[in-house]
Each structure stands twice: as C-alpha cells, then as structure tokens.
C-alpha cells in the first residue's frame, strides 16, 4: 500500500503539538501549592539555562562580521521593534468589540518580542535568499530584544504587567546575565555546544515546555480561561492574520523600495515578519506572572501561523525564475573556471 505523506507546503510542527499537549496537561493537572512553587523555581532555572546556551552559541566574530550588512539589519530591527509595535497599538481600537483587554495585552506583547533565528534561516535558505544575512539579522534581533522587549513592555504595557524596577532587575538577572556568561565562556565551551547541538536543542525545547506548563497552571488555578470564548479566539486569529499579511507585504515591497537585491529582500521578509516563541515565552512569564497564560496565547497562535504561511511563500520564491537564474550563475562560473583551468594546463 502506498504510504501517505503530509503536503510539504503545510508544515505541522511536532513541537506545536507538544506545546498544545503541555497546555492540556496544565488544564488537567495544574501545579498547586508546593508543586507550583517547585515548578516556578524550575522554570526560572530553565530559562536562565536557555539564555546561557543562546550566549554560548552566538559567535561574536560572526556577529561583528555581519555588521557589514548594517543597512539590512537596521531595517529588520525597525520592522521588529517599530513597525510591529505600531500595528499592535493600532489594534487597541478593536477592544472590546473584537478583543478582550487581556487578549489585547497579549497581542501587543507579541509585537514587542524579537524575531526568530532558526526558522528565518531555514525559510531564507529554502527560498534561495541571503542566508548569512538571515543568520546575523536573527541573532541581532534576539540580542537587542533582551533589552528592547522589556523596555518597550515597560512603556506600552507597564501598568497592566505590573512592570517595575524589580521586574527589570529580574529580567536582567534571569536573561541578560546568563546570556553574557555564555558569551564569556564560549571560548571554552563553544566547541562542546556546537558538537552537541542536537542534544542541547532538547534542553531548549524542554525549557520552553516547562515555562508553558507553569504559566498555564497558574492560569488554571486562577480561572482565567473563563475570559476566552471561541468567538474571541476567532477574532484574535483574524487580527493576527492581518498583522502577518501587512508585515509580509511591507518587508517585501519595502525592501524593493530600499533597493535591496532579491536575496536580501528574502532575508528581510523572513527575518522581519516573524516573532520568536522561544524568546517571548520566558519574558512573558517574568512580565505577566499569573496572567502569563493569556499573554502567551497570541504568541503561540502567531507562531504556528507564521510557519505555515512562510513555508508556502518560501517554496514559491524558490520556483521564481530569478531564483533559478541566481542558482545557475555559480554553476556556470564554476564550469567556466574549470574550462579555463583545462586550457591553461
């Protein structure tokens, strides 16, 4: 019997299923009392380890070399930390008709988190774009986001998140200090981290699952899920679809207006239109506390949406005539060089 394969253009990320399963586990068996305290402590430690590994992985030399493409990186940062938040602020007019206030806070927080790294690189490579630029752009965004996201949240969501100097200190100790420690120790542990990348990625994902379980357990104990109805979730989905469509259009056609080449426009589109679940969840757990469950719901929904939409776009970009031409040029150059070498011999 012929084996069935899922469509390549519709990526169902297994990790999303794990996230949903973790939410279900928190709904059925939420952590309470001492168990909740233990889960909270373990979540804090896991997040610190997560950012330590981020710091140990990021090559300082590669980051400095990437500064040569400063115009592209500055545009990605502007998309991530300026255009996205402006769209989030514009959505304020949808409260309370389409979105509840807690869902809007989560939506606005979504627009403040940094861009992704892994998926931006993967989609840029698939679409035959500028992969080194995508690597640097995603890394810079993650690095800037450690500082920019809490500061933006303080200014735009300060009263609703309970953000204070203590919150900023907690973020610095939990996120920035481990990251810097990873950078300092990278000289000695960088090789180990690189060799065991697959194993350590399980630590990354396990940390996020623990954060999700802790946040949604707190939400279940406090009964915040009574605030969300299917109609509200549908409204949230529609709003996020519009935001994603706007950012995809702005990054692609804006890149053309800024006279970026095709490869750079691809990197700009995929790095400038996405948001990082891995960076956003730990920050939300610090900023929102017991309300983190509703705050991260828009981010989890947007994460899966961007994967599906960007996978479709990346495959279409790979089939563009320009993509085939750019792929043929290196091969032609190689054949020409080989022929020249043969004649000269």
C-alpha positions in Angstrom: 0.0 0.0 0.0 1.3 3.4 -0.9 2.5 5.4 2.0 0.8 8.8 2.6 2.9 11.9 3.1 1.7 15.2 4.5 1.9 18.1 2.0 5.3 19.7 2.0 3.7 23.1 1.9 1.7 22.5 5.1 4.3 22.1 7.9 2.6 20.8 11.1 5.4 21.4 13.6 5.5 18.5 16.0 6.7 20.9 18.7 3.4 22.8 18.4 1.7 19.5 19.3 3.9 19.2 22.3 3.1 22.7 23.3 -0.6 22.0 23.0 -0.2 18.8 24.9 1.6 20.8 27.7 -1.3 23.2 27.8 -3.7 20.2 28.1 -1.7 18.7 30.9 -1.7 22.0 32.8 -5.5 22.1 32.3 -6.0 18.6 33.6 -3.3 18.5 36.3 -2.2 22.1 37.2 0.6 22.6 39.7 -0.7 23.8 43.0 0.8 24.7 46.4 4.3 23.3 46.9 4.3 21.8 43.4 3.6 25.2 41.9 6.5 26.7 43.9 8.8 23.9 42.6 7.6 24.4 39.0 8.1 28.1 39.3 11.7 27.6 40.6 12.5 25.0 37.9 11.0 27.3 35.2 13.3 30.2 36.3 16.3 28.0 36.3 15.4 26.5 32.9 15.0 30.0 31.4 18.4 31.1 32.7 20.0 27.9 31.2 18.2 28.6 27.9 19.7 32.1 27.6 23.1 30.9 28.7 23.0 28.4 25.8 22.0 31.3 23.5 25.0 33.2 24.6 27.3 30.2 24.2 26.1 29.5 20.6 26.3 33.1 19.2 29.7 33.6 17.6 30.9 37.1 18.4 33.1 37.1 15.3 30.2 36.2 13.1 28.1 39.0 14.7 30.8 41.5 14.1 31.3 40.4 10.5 27.6 40.8 9.9 27.8 44.5 10.7 28.9 45.0 7.1 25.2 44.5 6.2 24.2 47.1 8.7 21.5 48.7 6.5 19.7 45.4 6.1 20.0 44.6 9.8 18.8 48.1 10.8 15.8 47.6 8.6 15.0 44.2 10.2 15.3 45.8 13.7 13.0 48.6 12.6 10.4 46.1 11.3 10.6 44.1 14.6 10.7 46.8 17.2 9.0 49.8 15.4 6.5 48.7 12.7 5.2 45.6 14.6 4.5 47.6 17.8 2.8 50.3 15.8 0.4 47.7 14.4 -0.1 46.4 17.9 -1.0 49.8 19.1 -3.4 50.3 16.2 -5.2 47.1 17.3 -6.2 48.9 20.5 -9.3 50.2 18.7 -10.6 46.6 18.5 -11.1 46.4 22.3 -13.7 45.4 23.5 -15.6 44.6 20.3 -13.2 42.0 18.8 -10.6 41.5 21.6 -10.8 41.5 25.3 -8.3 43.6 27.2 -6.2 40.6 28.4 -6.0 39.2 24.8 -5.1 42.7 23.5 -2.3 42.9 26.0 -1.0 39.5 24.8 -1.3 40.7 21.2 0.6 43.9 22.0 3.3 41.9 23.8 3.6 39.6 20.7 4.5 42.6 18.6 7.3 43.5 21.0 9.3 40.3 21.1 12.4 39.7 18.8 12.5 37.9 15.6 13.2 34.2 15.2 16.6 32.7 14.2 16.2 29.1 13.2 13.0 29.4 11.0 14.2 32.7 9.4 17.4 30.9 8.3 15.5 27.8 7.1 13.0 29.7 5.0 15.6 32.1 3.6 17.7 29.1 2.6 14.6 27.4 1.0 13.8 30.5 -1.0 17.4 30.9 -2.1 18.0 34.1 -0.2 20.9 35.6 1.7 21.4 33.0 4.4 24.3 34.7 6.2 22.3 37.9 6.4 19.4 36.0 7.9 21.7 34.4 10.5 23.1 37.8 11.6 19.7 39.5 11.4 18.0 36.9 13.6 20.9 36.9 16.0 21.0 40.7 16.3 17.2 40.8 16.8 17.5 38.3 19.7 20.3 40.1 21.3 18.6 43.5 21.0 15.3 42.0 22.2 16.8 41.0 25.6 16.9 44.8 26.4 14.4 46.3 23.9 11.4 44.0 24.7 11.3 44.7 28.4 11.8 48.4 27.9 9.0 48.5 25.3 6.8 46.5 27.6 7.5 48.9 30.4 6.5 51.9 28.3 3.5 50.3 26.5 2.2 47.7 29.0 3.7 49.0 32.3 0.5 49.4 34.2 -1.0 46.2 33.0 2.0 44.0 33.6 3.0 45.4 36.9 6.4 46.3 35.4 8.7 47.9 37.9 12.4 48.4 38.6 12.3 45.0 40.4 10.9 43.4 37.2 13.7 44.9 35.1 16.3 43.6 37.6 14.7 40.2 37.5 14.9 40.2 33.7 18.5 41.3 33.8 19.4 38.5 36.2 17.4 35.8 34.5 18.0 36.6 30.9 20.8 39.1 30.2 23.4 37.9 32.9 23.2 34.2 31.7 23.5 35.3 28.1 26.6 37.4 28.8 28.0 34.5 30.9 27.5 32.2 27.8 29.4 34.7 25.7 32.3 34.9 28.1 32.5 31.2 28.4 32.0 30.5 24.7 35.8 30.4 24.2 35.9 27.2 26.3 32.5 25.6 25.8 31.7 26.8 22.3 33.0 23.6 20.7 31.1 21.4 23.1 27.9 23.3 22.4 28.4 23.0 18.7 29.2 19.3 18.8 26.1 18.5 20.9 23.8 21.0 19.2 21.0 18.4 18.7 21.1 17.2 22.3 21.1 20.8 23.7 18.2 21.7 21.5 16.2 19.3 23.6 17.2 21.4 26.6 16.0 24.5 24.8 12.6 23.0 23.9 12.2 21.3 27.3 12.8 24.7 29.0 10.0 26.3 26.9 7.6 23.4 27.7 8.3 23.9 31.4 7.6 27.6 31.1 4.3 26.9 29.3 3.2 24.4 31.9 4.0 26.8 34.8 2.2 29.7 33.1 -0.9 27.8 32.2 -1.0 26.0 35.6 -1.2 29.5 37.2 -3.9 30.4 34.7 -6.0 27.3 35.5 -5.7 27.9 39.3 -6.9 31.4 38.9 -9.7 30.5 36.5 -8.6 33.0 33.8 -9.8 30.7 30.9 -13.4 31.7 31.6 -12.4 35.0 29.9 -11.8 33.4 26.5 -14.6 32.2 24.2 -14.4 30.6 20.7 -15.6 33.9 19.2 -12.8 35.8 20.9 -10.2 33.3 19.7 -11.6 33.6 16.1 -11.3 37.4 16.4 -7.7 37.0 17.6 -6.9 34.7 14.7 -8.3 37.2 12.2 -6.4 40.1 13.7 -3.1 38.2 13.7 -3.6 37.1 10.1 -4.0 40.7 9.1 -0.9 41.8 11.0 1.2 39.0 9.4 -0.1 39.8 5.9 0.8 43.5 6.4 4.3 42.7 7.7 5.0 40.3 4.9 3.9 42.9 2.3 5.9 45.7 4.0 9.1 43.8 4.2 8.9 42.5 0.6 7.9 45.7 -1.2 9.7 48.0 1.3 12.9 46.1 0.6 12.3 46.8 -3.1 11.8 50.5 -2.4 15.0 50.5 -0.4 16.8 48.9 -3.4 17.8 45.7 -1.7 18.7 42.8 -4.1 16.4 39.8 -4.3 18.5 37.7 -1.9 18.5 40.5 0.7 14.7 41.1 0.3 14.1 37.4 1.0 16.2 37.6 4.2 14.4 40.8 5.2 10.9 39.3 4.6 11.5 36.2 6.7 13.5 37.8 9.5 11.4 41.0 9.7 7.9 39.4 9.7 8.3 36.8 12.4 8.3 36.6 16.2 10.2 34.3 18.4 8.3 31.9 20.6 11.5 30.8 22.4 12.4 34.3 23.4 8.9 35.6 24.1 7.6 32.9 26.4 10.3 33.3 29.1 9.9 37.1 29.0 6.1 36.8 29.4 6.5 34.6 32.4 8.6 37.3 34.1 6.5 40.3 33.0 2.9 38.9 33.4 3.3 36.5 36.3 0.0 34.8 36.9 -1.6 36.3 33.8 1.1 34.8 31.5 -1.2 32.1 30.2 -3.4 34.6 28.3 -0.4 36.8 27.4 1.4 34.0 25.6 -1.7 32.6 23.8 -1.5 35.2 20.9 2.2 34.4 20.5 1.6 30.7 20.3 -1.1 31.2 17.7 1.0 33.6 15.7 4.0 31.2 15.8 2.2 28.4 14.0 0.5 30.8 11.6 3.8 32.3 10.5 5.4 28.8 10.0 2.6 27.7 7.6 2.4 31.0 5.7 6.1 31.5 5.3 6.7 27.9 4.2 4.2 28.5 1.4 5.9 31.7 0.4 9.4 30.2 0.6 8.5 27.4 -1.8 7.0 29.9 -4.2 10.1 32.1 -4.0 12.3 29.1 -4.8 10.4 28.5 -8.0 10.8 32.1 -9.2 12.7 32.5 -12.5 15.1 34.8 -10.6 15.8 32.0 -8.1 16.7 29.6 -10.9 18.9 32.2 -12.6 20.8 33.0 -9.4 21.3 29.3 -8.7 22.6 28.7 -12.2 25.1 31.6 -12.1 27.5 29.9 -9.6 27.4 26.6 -11.6 28.1 28.5 -14.8 31.0 30.3 -13.2 32.4 27.0 -11.9 32.2 25.5 -15.4 33.9 28.5 -16.9 36.7 28.4 -14.3 37.1 24.6 -14.9 37.4 25.1 -18.6 39.9 27.9 -18.3 42.0 25.7 -16.0 41.9 22.9 -18.6 43.0 25.1 -21.4 45.8 26.7 -19.4 47.1 23.2 -18.5 
